[in-house]
Amino acid sequence: MRQPAVADRFYPGSPKALEHTINELLAAEPEHEKEEVIAVVSPHAGYIYSGELAAKTLNSVKIPETVIIIGTNHTGAGAPVALSTSDWNMPMGPVPIDTEISSLLLSNSSQIQQDEAAHRNEHSLEVQVPFLQHFQKNLSIVPLVISLISLPLCREIGETLAHAVKLSGKKILLLASTDMSHYESRETAERKDRLALKCVEELEPEKLYQTVLENKISMCGFIPVTITLFAAKILGATSARLIGYTDSGYVSGDTDQVVGYAGLTIS
C-alpha cells in the first residue's frame, strides 16, 4: 500500500485537521448545481497556496466513483508512464485502485507500465486525493505519473485512456494535475500562462504542447493536460471553462517570483 508522501507538508496529516481545512477552503463557495464533466485541470501546490482554487474547481463538478488522476513526475524516479496498482493509504482513509480500468490500460498499451517507484514520493496526485475523498465517499483512483514524453506518445496515451473509459461503460472523471508558470514575475507568469490556458480552453492539445515549449512556459503538468485533452476530445468534449487563475504571490506577498495556478473544467 502506498503511504502518504507529503502529509503535514502540503496538507494537514490528521484526518480531523484535514477535513476542517477542506471545509474552510469551501466555506466561501455558494451552494450550486454541480456539473457533469469529462475532465478537470486542478493545481497541486500546498493547500495554503492553491488549495482554495483546487477546492473550488473540484466543488464545481460531480465526482464519480472512479477518477483517473494524471500527474507530473517531479522526482525522476520510475517508468516514463507509470501506473500505480497498489491501494493508497491516506489520512482520511484508504483509497482503492480501480483494477478494471488499470487492467484495461496495461493490456491496451505497452507504453504504460505498472510502477510504484514513480509514485512513492510524488506529490502532484496525492494532494488531489483528499478533495476527491471529501466529495466522493466511494472513491477509487487510477493514478498515472508521466515524465516528459513526445507529442505522439501523449496522443497514444490519451487514446488508450479514452478507450478504457468507453470499454468500462462507467462514469469516470479525468483529472490533470498541474501548476502553471514557476518563479516568474506575476506579470510574466500571467502573460505566459494565458497563452497556455487559451490552448486548453480551445481544446487544442497539439497547440498546448508546442506553445509551452516554444514560449518556455514552466507549466510542470503540460504533459498530463495534453494527454487529458486528447482523451477528452475522443470522449466527446466540446468546451472548456476556466474556473479561476491565481498565483502564490497573493499568499506570500512576493510578486517577483510567483507560481501560477489554474482550475478548469472540460465537458
PASEBA-1860 file (N, C-alpha, C; in nm, 3 decimals):
! residues 267
1> MRQPAVAD> 0.084/-0.120/0.000/0.000/0.000/0.000/0.088/0.125/0.000 ~ 0.054/0.220/-0.089/0.132/0.344/-0.093/0.097/0.430/0.029 ~ 0.202/0.481/0.094/0.183/0.567/0.211/0.192/0.714/0.169 ~ 0.127/0.804/0.243/0.135/0.947/0.208/0.279/0.997/0.208 ~ 0.313/1.076/0.107/0.449/1.131/0.097/0.457/1.274/0.147 ~ 0.345/1.348/0.138/0.352/1.492/0.170/0.248/1.538/0.273 ~ 0.190/1.443/0.346/0.100/1.482/0.457/0.181/1.561/0.559 ~ 0.119/1.660/0.620/0.182/1.752/0.715/0.281/1.848/0.650
9> RFYPGSPK> 0.295/1.840/0.518/0.376/1.939/0.446/0.288/2.018/0.348 ~ 0.221/1.947/0.258/0.134/2.012/0.161/-0.009/2.028/0.214 ~ -0.045/1.944/0.308/-0.181/1.947/0.366/-0.174/1.884/0.505 ~ -0.273/1.909/0.592/-0.269/1.853/0.728/-0.270/1.700/0.726 ~ -0.192/1.640/0.815/-0.180/1.495/0.818/-0.284/1.425/0.904 ~ -0.351/1.499/0.993/-0.453/1.435/1.076/-0.588/1.445/1.006 ~ -0.669/1.337/1.012/-0.799/1.338/0.943/-0.887/1.456/0.984 ~ -0.890/1.484/1.114/-0.977/1.591/1.165/-0.933/1.727/1.112
17> ALEHTINE> -0.801/1.753/1.119/-0.748/1.882/1.073/-0.764/1.896/0.921 ~ -0.749/1.785/0.850/-0.761/1.787/0.704/-0.905/1.818/0.662 ~ -1.000/1.751/0.726/-1.142/1.776/0.695/-1.178/1.921/0.728 ~ -1.126/1.969/0.840/-1.152/2.108/0.881/-1.096/2.206/0.777 ~ -0.975/2.179/0.730/-0.911/2.265/0.629/-0.992/2.267/0.500 ~ -1.034/2.149/0.455/-1.113/2.142/0.331/-1.244/2.219/0.347 ~ -1.310/2.202/0.461/-1.435/2.276/0.486/-1.412/2.427/0.488 ~ -1.298/2.468/0.544/-1.264/2.612/0.545/-1.240/2.663/0.403
25> LLAAEPEH> -1.171/2.582/0.321/-1.143/2.623/0.183/-1.272/2.634/0.102 ~ -1.373/2.557/0.142/-1.501/2.557/0.070/-1.602/2.656/0.129 ~ -1.567/2.717/0.242/-1.664/2.799/0.316/-1.721/2.914/0.233 ~ -1.638/2.971/0.146/-1.684/3.086/0.067/-1.764/3.044/-0.056 ~ -1.770/2.913/-0.081/-1.837/2.864/-0.202/-1.989/2.859/-0.183 ~ -2.065/2.926/-0.269/-2.211/2.918/-0.257/-2.262/2.781/-0.302 ~ -2.378/2.743/-0.252/-2.442/2.619/-0.298/-2.479/2.634/-0.445 ~ -2.449/2.534/-0.524/-2.484/2.543/-0.666/-2.496/2.403/-0.725
33> EKEEVIAV> -2.557/2.397/-0.841/-2.570/2.271/-0.915/-2.433/2.229/-0.964 ~ -2.397/2.102/-0.941/-2.265/2.055/-0.987/-2.276/2.001/-1.128 ~ -2.175/2.032/-1.205/-2.172/1.999/-1.347/-2.119/1.857/-1.367 ~ -2.175/1.785/-1.462/-2.117/1.656/-1.501/-2.019/1.683/-1.615 ~ -1.892/1.657/-1.592/-1.789/1.691/-1.691/-1.706/1.568/-1.726 ~ -1.626/1.582/-1.830/-1.538/1.473/-1.873/-1.405/1.481/-1.799 ~ -1.357/1.604/-1.778/-1.224/1.621/-1.719/-1.214/1.753/-1.643 ~ -1.115/1.757/-1.553/-1.081/1.881/-1.484/-0.930/1.899/-1.486
41> VSPHAGYI> -0.888/2.024/-1.473/-0.747/2.058/-1.452/-0.741/2.126/-1.317 ~ -0.654/2.076/-1.228/-0.651/2.127/-1.091/-0.506/2.146/-1.045 ~ -0.478/2.252/-0.966/-0.340/2.277/-0.921/-0.299/2.185/-0.806 ~ -0.168/2.175/-0.783/-0.120/2.077/-0.684/-0.015/2.130/-0.587 ~ -0.018/2.258/-0.556/0.076/2.311/-0.456/0.023/2.282/-0.316 ~ 0.096/2.330/-0.216/0.046/2.319/-0.079/-0.088/2.389/-0.067 ~ -0.174/2.337/0.020/-0.311/2.390/0.029/-0.315/2.539/0.063 ~ -0.214/2.587/0.134/-0.211/2.729/0.170/-0.204/2.816/0.044
49> YSGELAAK> -0.142/2.764/-0.061/-0.125/2.841/-0.185/-0.235/2.815/-0.287 ~ -0.261/2.688/-0.317/-0.355/2.658/-0.427/-0.477/2.578/-0.382 ~ -0.488/2.553/-0.253/-0.599/2.471/-0.203/-0.735/2.531/-0.230 ~ -0.746/2.662/-0.219/-0.876/2.727/-0.240/-0.923/2.708/-0.384 ~ -0.831/2.723/-0.480/-0.869/2.707/-0.621/-0.895/2.560/-0.654 ~ -0.815/2.469/-0.599/-0.840/2.326/-0.621/-0.977/2.287/-0.566 ~ -1.008/2.336/-0.445/-1.138/2.307/-0.383/-1.252/2.362/-0.467 ~ -1.237/2.486/-0.513/-1.341/2.550/-0.595/-1.362/2.473/-0.726
57> TLNSVKIP> -1.252/2.431/-0.787/-1.260/2.358/-0.915/-1.332/2.226/-0.897 ~ -1.291/2.148/-0.797/-1.349/2.015/-0.777/-1.490/2.023/-0.718 ~ -1.519/2.131/-0.648/-1.654/2.151/-0.595/-1.755/2.187/-0.705 ~ -1.704/2.228/-0.820/-1.794/2.272/-0.928/-1.847/2.154/-1.011 ~ -1.790/2.034/-0.987/-1.828/1.919/-1.070/-1.875/1.801/-0.985 ~ -1.948/1.709/-1.049/-1.985/1.583/-0.985/-1.863/1.492/-0.988 ~ -1.822/1.442/-0.873/-1.708/1.350/-0.866/-1.762/1.207/-0.868 ~ -1.738/1.132/-0.976/-1.786/0.994/-0.981/-1.701/0.902/-0.893
65> ETVIIIGT> -1.736/0.775/-0.890/-1.665/0.682/-0.801/-1.525/0.648/-0.852 ~ -1.500/0.665/-0.982/-1.366/0.641/-1.036/-1.309/0.768/-1.096 ~ -1.187/0.803/-1.053/-1.117/0.919/-1.108/-0.979/0.874/-1.156 ~ -0.950/0.903/-1.282/-0.815/0.881/-1.336/-0.737/1.009/-1.311 ~ -0.634/1.001/-1.226/-0.553/1.119/-1.193/-0.421/1.110/-1.268 ~ -0.391/1.215/-1.345/-0.270/1.216/-1.428/-0.182/1.330/-1.380 ~ -0.063/1.296/-1.333/0.026/1.397/-1.278/0.165/1.391/-1.338 ~ 0.244/1.488/-1.299/0.380/1.503/-1.349/0.478/1.427/-1.261
73> NHTGAGAP> 0.580/1.372/-1.322/0.687/1.309/-1.245/0.788/1.417/-1.205 ~ 0.780/1.463/-1.081/0.872/1.566/-1.031/1.003/1.507/-0.979 ~ 1.003/1.376/-0.950/1.119/1.316/-0.882/1.218/1.251/-0.978 ~ 1.172/1.216/-1.099/1.259/1.148/-1.195/1.267/0.998/-1.173 ~ 1.201/0.947/-1.070/1.206/0.803/-1.041/1.106/0.727/-1.128 ~ 1.138/0.601/-1.156/1.041/0.510/-1.218/1.026/0.524/-1.367 ~ 0.923/0.458/-1.420/0.897/0.450/-1.564/0.843/0.583/-1.617 ~ 0.861/0.607/-1.749/0.812/0.733/-1.809/0.660/0.749/-1.798
81> VALSTSDW> 0.587/0.639/-1.814/0.441/0.641/-1.798/0.409/0.535/-1.693 ~ 0.394/0.579/-1.569/0.390/0.487/-1.454/0.251/0.482/-1.391 ~ 0.198/0.361/-1.384/0.067/0.336/-1.324/0.086/0.269/-1.187 ~ 0.029/0.328/-1.084/0.032/0.267/-0.951/-0.086/0.171/-0.938 ~ -0.058/0.048/-0.897/-0.165/-0.051/-0.880/-0.181/-0.094/-0.734 ~ -0.106/-0.029/-0.645/-0.124/-0.053/-0.501/-0.228/0.044/-0.448 ~ -0.311/-0.003/-0.356/-0.406/0.088/-0.292/-0.330/0.198/-0.218 ~ -0.394/0.312/-0.201/-0.329/0.428/-0.137/-0.383/0.447/0.004
89> NMPMGPVP> -0.293/0.455/0.099/-0.331/0.487/0.236/-0.325/0.638/0.252 ~ -0.435/0.699/0.290/-0.442/0.845/0.304/-0.495/0.881/0.442 ~ -0.468/1.003/0.490/-0.514/1.040/0.625/-0.664/1.019/0.647 ~ -0.745/1.042/0.543/-0.890/1.027/0.557/-0.937/0.886/0.526 ~ -0.842/0.792/0.516/-0.878/0.652/0.493/-0.819/0.599/0.364 ~ -0.815/0.465/0.350/-0.754/0.404/0.232/-0.837/0.430/0.106 ~ -0.767/0.441/-0.007/-0.833/0.461/-0.137/-0.793/0.346/-0.228 ~ -0.890/0.264/-0.272/-0.856/0.152/-0.360/-0.829/0.197/-0.503
97> IDTEISSL> -0.754/0.115/-0.573/-0.731/0.134/-0.716/-0.848/0.072/-0.792 ~ -0.892/0.137/-0.898/-0.992/0.076/-0.987/-0.919/-0.026/-1.074 ~ -0.928/-0.152/-1.034/-0.850/-0.258/-1.100/-0.898/-0.285/-1.242 ~ -1.026/-0.262/-1.268/-1.078/-0.285/-1.404/-1.012/-0.188/-1.503 ~ -1.011/-0.060/-1.469/-0.951/0.040/-1.558/-0.800/0.019/-1.568 ~ -0.736/-0.008/-1.454/-0.591/-0.033/-1.454/-0.554/-0.148/-1.546 ~ -0.630/-0.257/-1.538/-0.604/-0.374/-1.624/-0.624/-0.340/-1.771 ~ -0.728/-0.263/-1.801/-0.752/-0.222/-1.940/-0.635/-0.138/-1.993
105> LLSNSSQI> -0.584/-0.048/-1.911/-0.473/0.036/-1.954/-0.348/-0.046/-1.981 ~ -0.317/-0.137/-1.889/-0.196/-0.220/-1.903/-0.206/-0.315/-2.022 ~ -0.326/-0.366/-2.048/-0.341/-0.463/-2.158/-0.351/-0.395/-2.294 ~ -0.386/-0.265/-2.296/-0.404/-0.196/-2.424/-0.290/-0.104/-2.463 ~ -0.189/-0.093/-2.377/-0.074/-0.008/-2.411/0.055/-0.066/-2.354 ~ 0.151/-0.086/-2.442/0.283/-0.134/-2.398/0.362/-0.020/-2.334 ~ 0.315/0.104/-2.353/0.387/0.221/-2.300/0.356/0.246/-2.153 ~ 0.239/0.201/-2.108/0.200/0.220/-1.968/0.255/0.104/-1.886
113> QQDEAAHR> 0.335/0.136/-1.785/0.397/0.032/-1.703/0.349/0.040/-1.558 ~ 0.329/-0.077/-1.499/0.298/-0.083/-1.356/0.427/-0.049/-1.282 ~ 0.425/0.058/-1.205/0.549/0.107/-1.144/0.515/0.189/-1.020 ~ 0.563/0.146/-0.904/0.535/0.218/-0.780/0.641/0.322/-0.748 ~ 0.763/0.304/-0.801/0.874/0.395/-0.767/0.843/0.539/-0.805 ~ 0.778/0.558/-0.921/0.746/0.694/-0.967/0.646/0.763/-0.875 ~ 0.568/0.684/-0.803/0.460/0.738/-0.718/0.502/0.759/-0.573 ~ 0.608/0.691/-0.531/0.639/0.683/-0.387/0.651/0.821/-0.322
121> NEHSLEVQ> 0.724/0.912/-0.386/0.747/1.045/-0.326/0.684/1.158/-0.407 ~ 0.596/1.122/-0.499/0.535/1.222/-0.588/0.414/1.289/-0.522 ~ 0.411/1.424/-0.528/0.302/1.497/-0.461/0.187/1.536/-0.554 ~ 0.210/1.537/-0.685/0.113/1.601/-0.776/-0.022/1.530/-0.781 ~ -0.024/1.400/-0.755/-0.151/1.327/-0.748/-0.205/1.326/-0.606 ~ -0.114/1.305/-0.511/-0.156/1.287/-0.371/-0.237/1.405/-0.319 ~ -0.198/1.528/-0.354/-0.268/1.644/-0.297/-0.412/1.657/-0.349 ~ -0.443/1.591/-0.461/-0.580/1.594/-0.514/-0.673/1.499/-0.437
129> VPFLQHFQ> -0.615/1.393/-0.381/-0.697/1.283/-0.328/-0.785/1.323/-0.209 ~ -0.737/1.401/-0.110/-0.828/1.438/-0.001/-0.953/1.514/-0.048 ~ -0.938/1.600/-0.147/-1.055/1.669/-0.203/-1.152/1.569/-0.265 ~ -1.097/1.475/-0.341/-1.181/1.374/-0.407/-1.253/1.288/-0.302 ~ -1.181/1.252/-0.195/-1.243/1.174/-0.086/-1.354/1.254/-0.017 ~ -1.333/1.383/-0.003/-1.433/1.468/0.061/-1.564/1.468/-0.018 ~ -1.552/1.471/-0.149/-1.672/1.480/-0.235/-1.730/1.344/-0.274 ~ -1.649/1.238/-0.266/-1.694/1.106/-0.310/-1.646/1.001/-0.209
137> KNLSIVPL> -1.738/0.952/-0.129/-1.702/0.859/-0.022/-1.666/0.720/-0.074 ~ -1.709/0.684/-0.195/-1.677/0.552/-0.252/-1.571/0.562/-0.361 ~ -1.472/0.646/-0.336/-1.371/0.677/-0.437/-1.278/0.561/-0.469 ~ -1.254/0.539/-0.598/-1.144/0.456/-0.647/-1.064/0.542/-0.744 ~ -0.933/0.518/-0.749/-0.849/0.600/-0.837/-0.767/0.515/-0.933 ~ -0.725/0.580/-1.039/-0.629/0.522/-1.135/-0.517/0.625/-1.147 ~ -0.405/0.606/-1.073/-0.301/0.708/-1.066/-0.191/0.687/-1.171 ~ -0.172/0.788/-1.255/-0.069/0.784/-1.359/0.028/0.900/-1.339
145> VISLISLP> 0.156/0.868/-1.330/0.260/0.971/-1.324/0.338/0.966/-1.456 ~ 0.352/1.082/-1.520/0.409/1.089/-1.654/0.533/1.179/-1.655 ~ 0.639/1.132/-1.720/0.759/1.213/-1.741/0.742/1.295/-1.869 ~ 0.848/1.364/-1.909/0.845/1.440/-2.035/0.846/1.341/-2.151 ~ 0.735/1.331/-2.223/0.723/1.237/-2.335/0.686/1.313/-2.462 ~ 0.698/1.246/-2.575/0.673/1.310/-2.705/0.524/1.337/-2.726 ~ 0.495/1.427/-2.819/0.356/1.457/-2.854/0.284/1.334/-2.909 ~ 0.345/1.256/-3.001/0.277/1.135/-3.047/0.244/1.037/-2.934
153> LCREIGET> 0.333/1.027/-2.835/0.306/0.937/-2.722/0.194/0.994/-2.633 ~ 0.189/1.126/-2.619/0.077/1.189/-2.546/-0.055/1.151/-2.612 ~ -0.058/1.158/-2.744/-0.179/1.124/-2.818/-0.216/0.977/-2.795 ~ -0.114/0.890/-2.801/-0.137/0.746/-2.783/-0.192/0.714/-2.643 ~ -0.133/0.777/-2.542/-0.181/0.754/-2.404/-0.323/0.809/-2.388 ~ -0.349/0.925/-2.447/-0.484/0.982/-2.443/-0.586/0.891/-2.507 ~ -0.550/0.833/-2.621/-0.639/0.739/-2.690/-0.664/0.615/-2.605 ~ -0.558/0.567/-2.539/-0.571/0.448/-2.453/-0.665/0.476/-2.335
161> LAHAVKLS> -0.651/0.594/-2.275/-0.739/0.632/-2.164/-0.885/0.639/-2.210 ~ -0.907/0.705/-2.323/-1.045/0.719/-2.374/-1.105/0.583/-2.406 ~ -1.024/0.495/-2.464/-1.070/0.360/-2.499/-1.111/0.284/-2.372 ~ -1.030/0.294/-2.267/-1.061/0.225/-2.141/-1.189/0.279/-2.078 ~ -1.206/0.410/-2.081/-1.328/0.471/-2.026/-1.451/0.421/-2.102 ~ -1.441/0.419/-2.235/-1.554/0.373/-2.318/-1.584/0.226/-2.292 ~ -1.480/0.143/-2.287/-1.499/-0.001/-2.266/-1.564/-0.030/-2.131 ~ -1.528/0.047/-2.030/-1.580/0.021/-1.895/-1.729/0.054/-1.885
169> GKKILLLA> -1.773/0.152/-1.963/-1.913/0.195/-1.956/-1.948/0.269/-1.828 ~ -1.845/0.302/-1.747/-1.870/0.369/-1.619/-1.855/0.520/-1.634 ~ -1.913/0.592/-1.539/-1.886/0.735/-1.530/-1.748/0.752/-1.467 ~ -1.658/0.815/-1.541/-1.521/0.832/-1.494/-1.477/0.975/-1.519 ~ -1.410/1.034/-1.422/-1.356/1.169/-1.437/-1.206/1.160/-1.463 ~ -1.158/1.237/-1.559/-1.014/1.254/-1.582/-0.970/1.379/-1.507 ~ -0.863/1.369/-1.430/-0.812/1.484/-1.357/-0.666/1.505/-1.394 ~ -0.637/1.616/-1.461/-0.498/1.651/-1.493/-0.448/1.747/-1.385
177> STDMSHYE> -0.339/1.709/-1.321/-0.283/1.786/-1.210/-0.166/1.870/-1.260 ~ -0.177/2.001/-1.247/-0.067/2.087/-1.292/-0.066/2.220/-1.218 ~ 0.053/2.275/-1.200/0.068/2.416/-1.168/0.108/2.485/-1.299 ~ 0.107/2.617/-1.298/0.139/2.691/-1.420/0.284/2.741/-1.413 ~ 0.310/2.863/-1.455/0.448/2.914/-1.457/0.511/2.913/-1.318 ~ 0.640/2.883/-1.315/0.715/2.877/-1.189/0.822/2.987/-1.182 ~ 0.821/3.062/-1.073/0.929/3.156/-1.037/0.955/3.260/-1.145 ~ 0.845/3.315/-1.196/0.849/3.431/-1.284/0.783/3.547/-1.209
185> SRETAERK> 0.802/3.670/-1.259/0.725/3.781/-1.202/0.578/3.757/-1.231 ~ 0.491/3.818/-1.150/0.347/3.800/-1.171/0.308/3.837/-1.314 ~ 0.361/3.947/-1.363/0.326/3.995/-1.497/0.368/3.894/-1.605 ~ 0.491/3.844/-1.595/0.541/3.747/-1.693/0.466/3.615/-1.683 ~ 0.445/3.569/-1.560/0.375/3.441/-1.539/0.236/3.447/-1.599 ~ 0.164/3.555/-1.571/0.026/3.563/-1.621/0.024/3.572/-1.773 ~ 0.117/3.647/-1.831/0.122/3.659/-1.977/0.147/3.523/-2.042 ~ 0.245/3.451/-1.990/0.277/3.318/-2.045/0.163/3.219/-2.020
193> DRLALKCV> 0.110/3.222/-1.898/0.005/3.127/-1.863/-0.121/3.146/-1.947 ~ -0.151/3.271/-1.981/-0.269/3.296/-2.065/-0.253/3.230/-2.202 ~ -0.130/3.226/-2.253/-0.105/3.159/-2.382/-0.140/3.010/-2.372 ~ -0.093/2.948/-2.263/-0.120/2.804/-2.244/-0.268/2.779/-2.217 ~ -0.328/2.862/-2.134/-0.469/2.842/-2.098/-0.561/2.860/-2.219 ~ -0.523/2.948/-2.310/-0.602/2.967/-2.432/-0.607/2.837/-2.512 ~ -0.495/2.766/-2.518/-0.490/2.636/-2.589/-0.581/2.534/-2.522 ~ -0.582/2.534/-2.388/-0.669/2.440/-2.315/-0.815/2.476/-2.340
201> EELEPEKL> -0.846/2.604/-2.331/-0.985/2.648/-2.350/-1.035/2.620/-2.492 ~ -0.941/2.617/-2.587/-0.978/2.585/-2.726/-0.968/2.435/-2.755 ~ -0.937/2.355/-2.651/-0.924/2.209/-2.665/-0.824/2.171/-2.774 ~ -0.705/2.233/-2.767/-0.601/2.212/-2.868/-0.477/2.149/-2.805 ~ -0.473/2.015/-2.791/-0.358/1.953/-2.724/-0.225/1.974/-2.797 ~ -0.227/1.964/-2.931/-0.102/1.983/-3.007/-0.050/2.125/-2.987 ~ -0.142/2.221/-2.994/-0.104/2.362/-2.979/-0.052/2.389/-2.838 ~ -0.113/2.327/-2.737/-0.066/2.345/-2.599/0.078/2.296/-2.586
209> YQTVLENK> 0.104/2.176/-2.635/0.237/2.115/-2.626/0.341/2.208/-2.691 ~ 0.310/2.254/-2.811/0.404/2.339/-2.885/0.419/2.476/-2.820 ~ 0.310/2.533/-2.774/0.312/2.667/-2.712/0.398/2.668/-2.586 ~ 0.383/2.565/-2.504/0.461/2.556/-2.380/0.611/2.549/-2.411 ~ 0.648/2.467/-2.508/0.790/2.452/-2.542/0.845/2.578/-2.610 ~ 0.770/2.631/-2.706/0.818/2.748/-2.782/0.832/2.872/-2.695 ~ 0.743/2.888/-2.598/0.744/3.008/-2.514/0.812/2.986/-2.379 ~ 0.874/2.867/-2.365/0.945/2.834/-2.241/0.856/2.860/-2.117
217> ISMCGFIP> 0.735/2.805/-2.124/0.641/2.818/-2.013/0.666/2.703/-1.915 ~ 0.699/2.737/-1.791/0.736/2.633/-1.693/0.612/2.574/-1.625 ~ 0.520/2.528/-1.709/0.395/2.462/-1.664/0.428/2.315/-1.643 ~ 0.443/2.275/-1.517/0.501/2.142/-1.490/0.415/2.027/-1.541 ~ 0.283/2.049/-1.547/0.195/1.939/-1.588/0.138/1.953/-1.728 ~ 0.213/2.017/-1.818/0.158/2.033/-1.953/0.142/1.900/-2.023 ~ 0.224/1.800/-1.988/0.208/1.667/-2.048/0.077/1.602/-2.000 ~ 0.049/1.595/-1.869/-0.081/1.543/-1.826/-0.200/1.617/-1.887
225> VTITLFAA> -0.190/1.749/-1.901/-0.301/1.825/-1.960/-0.316/1.793/-2.108 ~ -0.203/1.781/-2.178/-0.207/1.744/-2.321/-0.274/1.608/-2.339 ~ -0.233/1.511/-2.259/-0.292/1.376/-2.265/-0.442/1.382/-2.237 ~ -0.478/1.458/-2.134/-0.618/1.469/-2.095/-0.702/1.532/-2.205 ~ -0.648/1.632/-2.273/-0.721/1.695/-2.384/-0.744/1.596/-2.498 ~ -0.641/1.518/-2.531/-0.658/1.415/-2.636/-0.771/1.319/-2.597 ~ -0.767/1.272/-2.473/-0.868/1.176/-2.427/-1.007/1.238/-2.423 ~ -1.015/1.359/-2.369/-1.145/1.426/-2.352/-1.213/1.450/-2.486
233> KILGATSA> -1.134/1.486/-2.586/-1.194/1.511/-2.719/-1.253/1.383/-2.778 ~ -1.183/1.271/-2.760/-1.236/1.143/-2.808/-1.365/1.108/-2.733 ~ -1.371/1.148/-2.606/-1.488/1.119/-2.524/-1.601/1.221/-2.545 ~ -1.582/1.310/-2.641/-1.692/1.400/-2.679/-1.685/1.541/-2.626 ~ -1.572/1.581/-2.569/-1.561/1.717/-2.514/-1.572/1.821/-2.625 ~ -1.646/1.927/-2.596/-1.662/2.036/-2.693/-1.628/2.172/-2.634 ~ -1.608/2.179/-2.503/-1.578/2.310/-2.443/-1.498/2.294/-2.314 ~ -1.426/2.401/-2.280/-1.354/2.408/-2.153/-1.387/2.540/-2.087
241> RLIGYTDS> -1.388/2.539/-1.955/-1.424/2.661/-1.880/-1.319/2.687/-1.773 ~ -1.268/2.809/-1.772/-1.171/2.848/-1.670/-1.246/2.881/-1.541 ~ -1.218/2.804/-1.437/-1.282/2.828/-1.306/-1.211/2.942/-1.234 ~ -1.079/2.947/-1.249/-1.004/3.054/-1.183/-0.856/3.047/-1.214 ~ -0.790/3.160/-1.194/-0.644/3.168/-1.209/-0.592/3.256/-1.096 ~ -0.484/3.211/-1.033/-0.424/3.289/-0.926/-0.275/3.256/-0.920 ~ -0.205/3.312/-0.822/-0.064/3.276/-0.806/-0.024/3.283/-0.659 ~ 0.094/3.231/-0.630/0.141/3.219/-0.492/0.162/3.355/-0.425
249> GYVSGDTD> 0.182/3.459/-0.505/0.208/3.591/-0.450/0.096/3.648/-0.367 ~ -0.028/3.603/-0.393/-0.142/3.651/-0.315/-0.136/3.601/-0.171 ~ -0.059/3.494/-0.148/-0.041/3.442/-0.012/0.093/3.488/0.045 ~ 0.200/3.476/-0.035/0.335/3.505/0.015/0.366/3.654/0.017 ~ 0.299/3.731/-0.069/0.329/3.873/-0.081/0.441/3.902/-0.180 ~ 0.508/3.798/-0.229/0.619/3.813/-0.324/0.563/3.804/-0.466 ~ 0.566/3.915/-0.539/0.515/3.913/-0.677/0.627/3.908/-0.780 ~ 0.752/3.901/-0.732/0.866/3.891/-0.824/0.893/3.747/-0.866
257> QVVGYAGL> 0.858/3.653/-0.778/0.882/3.510/-0.804/0.755/3.434/-0.767 ~ 0.665/3.420/-0.861/0.538/3.353/-0.830/0.528/3.218/-0.899 ~ 0.437/3.135/-0.848/0.393/3.014/-0.919/0.246/3.036/-0.952 ~ 0.210/3.012/-1.078/0.072/3.031/-1.122/-0.011/2.906/-1.100 ~ -0.141/2.925/-1.077/-0.234/2.813/-1.056/-0.361/2.838/-1.136 ~ -0.410/2.733/-1.202/-0.534/2.744/-1.279/-0.623/2.624/-1.251 ~ -0.753/2.648/-1.255/-0.852/2.540/-1.247/-0.945/2.549/-1.365 ~ -0.968/2.437/-1.433/-1.057/2.434/-1.549/-1.144/2.310/-1.547
265> TIS> -1.259/2.320/-1.612/-1.342/2.201/-1.637/-1.355/2.183/-1.788 ~ -1.366/2.057/-1.830/-1.375/2.022/-1.972/-1.497/1.933/-1.991 ~ -1.588/1.974/-2.079/-1.712/1.897/-2.095/-1.757/1.894/-2.241
END
